[in-house]
């Protein structure tokens, strides 16, 4: 089987300009699918037009994250912000439906500045489970899969609430809804847990999307680093993973030049 890769246009093709302009750049590079983090600063009509002209599938968007300028990075696990979460979800559904996007990452958010993780854990987990139950049912009506992603606390964000795959799986079990799954980013997985081969096999039934980048530099998967992606791709092929894999990495230079690894993989797959 051949793995499917989609370009993350929040990270890639920055040389093309603003995010709407990167749709065309991704399409011209040969991608048939893209994902993006936060599109909400751009008029919806502009984004839809760019996506349609590029002829690409919108594989994934992140839900509205709250006030980024105030340090928010998601609302789903913030106690007392349930209405803000629901309002943000409706805005995100509007974007997803217009883009015909069938996957949405619901970001947990950060532990409040004046709280310790230990003190915040019970109330944040309660809010997270409550909001995910609501969102899973709401998004199911729209044909959109809800996703949660652990973000490592060792390098990327020490205040992010959801930081290990074990914690994520526990949350999924408490939510107990088929329409919310795990988004496994191998960058965060390697930093927090490693054990990639067994993790793929263990978490596969719960995975709804994947993302990759090299560790620790977060560059192209064929750059020097801890993860042998040639081997990882073989494992994913062997277990029959047929979902999308998002390329959430920082290109070392020109995005297209750095895609030599992808061109070699696709050529070999033929």
Secondary structure, 3 states (H helix, E strand, C coil): CCCEEEEECCCCCHHHCCHHHHHHHHHHHCCCEEEECCCCCCCHHHHHHHHHHHCCEEEEEECCCCCHHHCCCECCCCCCCHHHHHHHHHHHHHHHHHCCCCEEECCECECCCCCCHHHHHHHHHHHHHHHHHHHHHHHHHHCCEEEECCCCCCCCCCCECCCCHHHHHHHHHHHCCCCEEEEEEHHHHHHHCCCHHHHHHHHHHHEEEEEECCCCCCCCCCCCCCCCHHHHHHHHHHCCCCCEEEECCCCCCCCCHHHHHHHHHHHHHC
